Amino acid sequence: MGANAPMKAYRNLSGSPGERTLSMSPPTIYELCRPRADVLEGRIRDEDFAADLSQVKRGQPKPIGERTKKRSRAQLNLDELLGEDDYYAVSPEDALDAARREGKAWRMEQLTSGSRRAQLDPLTEWFVLAWDAFEVPQFPYDEALRLARVVGLDLDKDVVGVLAEKKASDLILWDSSTRATMGKLGPPDGTSAWIDAIHHCAHRARSIDLNAAKQLLDGNGLANSPVFLTTLEAVLEVLPLSARYSGFDPVKAAAPAASDFEALENLRRLALAEQVPAPKQLELVLAELAEAS
């Protein structure tokens, strides 16, 4: 979205009816995913959780008679919560958390290639999903907290002061240079979190040059790591595009993250073009620009 693009107001559905307000950001899957009335009333049956999210997305959920034949991932999530098969003991909060985890897993699948997909660590997942959901570096702390719960993080302990800062009722995501300046980057080999390796590469390219970033890539064996390659692919799908690639300047607050995108996309083209596909979001923008010209 360009700096001068019109903003659309959306209704915030995360609170009670009396608390719902208008927001300038579209509601995310983590806000829209609400428990059904039968869950809240305690009338839930175990087979009600068996529909696979991908089938629902395609509009092809299995008939209830067939759902009991095979457990879905959502059912397995509930098994882990309960340690037993008593779905009548599932609280609305547990059911909602399980549904949100399914939403998270589905979205991560859309952002990465199925042929070489690897499981990301929780901090990296949170970073990717935060940019994917909010599209700006500053967003409400309460929504960041919901997202942290989905991936299994303690927001104040694991994210604040590591990958972001809290400002009043908001959370502000840091770019690679901000983290480096504040001494908050973990090991460049990704042993702490893969977003650290990504940010080391981006910062090296931005502060020195692209060859220095490639040396870091080679020195830590990152080009041979399926998890790093998956992380890079996902990050390139969610960071804002830089003016060099999109043809227009990002909003001011997103400019540092857009610089990260440019550094990482340059590195991908230089050293990883065969392992990591071009970002789909970039291909869409380039196609639109070509059509408009």
C-alpha positions in Angstrom: 0.0 0.0 0.0 1.4 3.4 -0.9 1.9 6.3 1.4 -1.0 8.1 -0.1 -3.3 5.1 -0.5 -6.8 5.6 1.1 -7.3 4.0 4.5 -10.3 1.9 5.2 -11.9 1.6 8.6 -12.7 -1.8 9.9 -14.8 -2.8 12.9 -12.8 -4.3 15.8 -14.5 -7.6 16.8 -12.1 -8.5 19.6 -14.1 -7.1 22.5 -17.6 -7.4 23.8 -20.4 -5.8 21.7 -20.3 -2.7 23.9 -16.5 -2.4 23.5 -16.2 -2.8 19.7 -14.7 0.1 17.9 -13.5 1.2 14.4 -9.9 0.4 13.5 -7.7 1.5 10.6 -6.4 -2.0 10.2 -8.3 -5.0 8.9 -9.2 -7.7 11.5 -6.7 -10.5 11.7 -7.4 -14.3 11.8 -6.5 -14.1 15.5 -9.3 -11.6 16.2 -11.9 -13.2 13.9 -11.4 -16.7 15.2 -14.2 -16.9 17.9 -15.7 -19.9 19.7 -19.1 -21.0 18.4 -22.2 -20.8 20.5 -22.2 -24.6 21.1 -18.7 -24.4 22.4 -19.6 -21.5 24.8 -22.7 -23.4 25.9 -20.9 -26.7 26.5 -22.7 -28.6 23.8 -19.5 -29.4 21.9 -18.9 -33.0 20.6 -15.5 -34.4 19.7 -16.3 -34.8 16.0 -17.0 -31.1 15.7 -13.3 -30.5 15.9 -12.4 -33.0 13.2 -12.9 -30.9 10.1 -9.5 -30.1 8.6 -8.9 -26.4 8.1 -7.6 -26.8 4.6 -10.8 -28.5 3.6 -12.9 -25.8 5.3 -10.9 -23.2 3.4 -11.7 -24.9 0.1 -15.4 -25.3 1.2 -15.1 -29.1 1.3 -15.4 -30.1 5.0 -16.0 -33.8 5.5 -19.5 -34.9 6.4 -19.9 -35.4 10.1 -20.3 -39.2 9.6 -16.8 -39.4 8.1 -15.1 -37.0 10.6 -14.9 -39.6 13.3 -12.8 -41.9 11.1 -9.7 -39.9 11.2 -8.4 -37.4 13.8 -7.5 -34.0 12.5 -4.6 -31.8 13.8 -7.1 -29.8 15.8 -8.2 -33.0 17.6 -4.6 -33.9 18.3 -4.0 -30.4 19.7 -7.0 -30.9 22.1 -5.6 -34.3 23.0 -2.4 -32.6 24.1 -4.3 -30.1 26.1 -6.3 -32.7 27.9 -4.1 -35.7 28.1 -7.3 -37.7 27.5 -10.2 -38.0 25.1 -12.8 -36.1 27.2 -13.7 -33.3 24.9 -16.6 -32.3 27.2 -13.9 -31.0 29.5 -12.5 -28.6 26.9 -13.0 -25.0 27.9 -14.0 -22.3 25.4 -10.5 -20.8 25.8 -8.8 -24.1 25.0 -11.0 -24.6 22.0 -10.2 -21.1 20.8 -6.5 -21.6 21.3 -6.6 -24.8 19.3 -8.4 -23.2 16.5 -6.0 -20.3 16.4 -3.0 -22.7 16.3 -4.6 -24.3 13.2 -5.0 -20.9 11.7 -1.3 -20.2 12.4 -0.2 -23.5 10.9 -2.3 -22.9 7.8 -1.0 -19.4 7.2 2.7 -20.5 7.6 2.0 -23.1 5.0 0.8 -20.4 2.6 4.0 -18.3 3.1 6.5 -21.1 2.4 7.1 -23.7 -0.2 5.8 -27.2 0.4 8.8 -28.9 -1.2 11.3 -27.5 1.3 9.2 -26.4 4.3 10.8 -26.5 7.8 9.4 -25.8 11.2 10.5 -22.4 12.5 11.2 -21.5 16.1 8.5 -19.6 18.0 10.2 -16.2 18.0 10.7 -16.3 14.2 7.1 -17.5 13.7 5.9 -14.6 15.8 7.9 -12.1 13.8 6.7 -13.5 10.5 3.0 -13.7 11.6 3.1 -10.2 13.1 4.2 -8.6 9.9 1.8 -10.8 7.9 -1.1 -9.9 10.1 -0.5 -6.2 10.8 1.7 -5.0 7.9 3.1 -2.2 10.0 5.8 -2.2 12.7 3.5 -0.6 15.3 0.3 -2.3 16.5 -1.7 -2.9 19.7 0.1 -4.7 22.5 -3.0 -6.8 23.3 -3.1 -8.2 19.7 0.6 -8.9 20.0 -0.1 -10.8 23.2 -2.7 -13.0 21.5 -0.3 -13.8 18.7 2.4 -14.7 21.3 0.1 -17.1 23.0 -0.7 -18.8 19.6 3.0 -19.6 19.0 3.8 -20.4 22.7 5.8 -17.3 23.8 5.7 -15.1 26.8 5.5 -11.7 25.1 7.1 -9.6 27.9 9.9 -12.1 28.4 10.6 -13.5 25.0 9.7 -10.6 22.6 9.8 -7.3 24.4 13.5 -6.1 24.6 14.5 -8.8 22.1 12.6 -8.2 18.9 10.4 -5.2 19.8 9.7 -2.5 22.4 6.5 -1.6 24.2 5.3 2.0 23.9 2.2 2.9 25.8 -0.4 0.4 24.7 1.4 -0.5 21.5 4.3 -2.8 20.5 6.9 -1.6 18.0 8.8 -4.2 15.9 12.6 -3.6 15.5 14.4 -3.8 12.2 17.9 -5.5 11.9 19.9 -2.3 12.4 17.9 -1.2 15.5 18.5 -4.7 17.0 22.2 -4.5 16.1 22.6 -1.0 17.6 21.0 -2.1 20.8 23.0 -5.2 21.0 19.9 -7.5 20.8 20.9 -9.7 18.0 21.5 -13.4 18.9 24.0 -15.7 17.3 24.3 -15.4 13.5 24.0 -19.1 13.0 20.4 -19.2 14.2 21.1 -21.3 17.3 18.9 -19.0 19.4 16.4 -18.0 16.8 16.4 -18.0 13.0 15.3 -14.4 12.8 18.7 -13.6 14.4 20.5 -15.1 11.4 18.2 -13.2 9.0 18.7 -9.9 10.8 22.5 -10.4 10.9 22.5 -10.9 7.1 20.3 -7.9 6.5 22.3 -5.7 8.8 25.7 -6.8 7.3 24.4 -5.9 3.8 23.0 -2.6 4.9 26.0 -1.5 7.0 28.8 -2.9 4.9 27.9 -4.4 1.6 26.3 -7.4 -0.1 29.6 -9.3 -0.3 30.0 -9.0 3.5 26.5 -10.5 3.9 27.4 -13.4 1.6 30.5 -14.1 3.7 28.4 -14.2 6.8 26.0 -16.6 5.0 28.8 -18.9 3.9 30.7 -18.7 7.2 27.7 -20.0 9.1 26.6 -22.6 6.6 23.3 -20.9 6.3 22.8 -21.7 2.6 22.7 -25.4 3.5 20.1 -25.0 6.3 16.5 -25.8 5.3 15.3 -23.8 8.3 17.2 -20.7 7.3 16.0 -21.0 3.7 12.4 -21.4 4.9 12.8 -18.4 7.2 14.2 -16.2 4.4 11.3 -17.2 2.1 8.7 -16.4 4.8 10.3 -13.1 5.8 10.5 -11.9 2.2 6.8 -12.6 1.8 5.8 -10.3 4.7 8.3 -7.5 5.0 7.3 -4.2 3.2 8.7 -3.8 -0.2 11.4 -1.1 -0.8 11.0 1.7 -3.3 13.6 0.1 -5.5 11.4 -3.0 -6.1 7.9 -1.5 -5.7 8.3 1.8 -7.5 6.9 3.8 -4.5 8.2 4.7 -1.0 6.8 2.7 1.9 5.2 4.6 4.8 7.9 6.3 6.9 7.5 3.9 9.9 8.0 0.9 7.7 11.1 2.3 5.9 13.7 0.5 8.0 11.9 -2.9 7.5 11.7 -2.1 3.8 15.5 -1.6 3.8 15.8 -5.1 5.4 13.6 -6.5 2.6 15.8 -4.9 -0.1 19.0 -6.2 1.5 17.6 -9.8 1.9 16.1 -9.9 -1.6 19.5 -8.7 -3.0 21.2 -11.4 -1.1 18.7 -14.0 -2.3 19.3 -13.0 -5.9 23.1 -13.1 -5.4 23.5 -16.3 -3.5 20.2 -18.2 -3.0 18.2 -17.8 -6.2 18.1 -21.5 -6.8 17.1 -22.5 -3.2 14.6 -19.7 -2.4 11.9 -18.7 -4.9 11.2 -15.0 -5.6 8.7 -13.5 -3.2 5.1 -13.9 -4.5 4.3 -10.4 -3.2 7.0 -8.9 -5.3 5.9 -10.8 -8.4 2.4 -9.5 -8.0 3.6 -5.9 -7.7 5.9 -6.2 -10.7 3.0 -7.7 -12.7 0.8 -4.8 -11.7 3.5 -2.3 -12.7 4.0 -4.0 -16.0 0.3 -4.0 -16.7 0.0 -0.3 -15.8 2.9 0.8 -18.0 
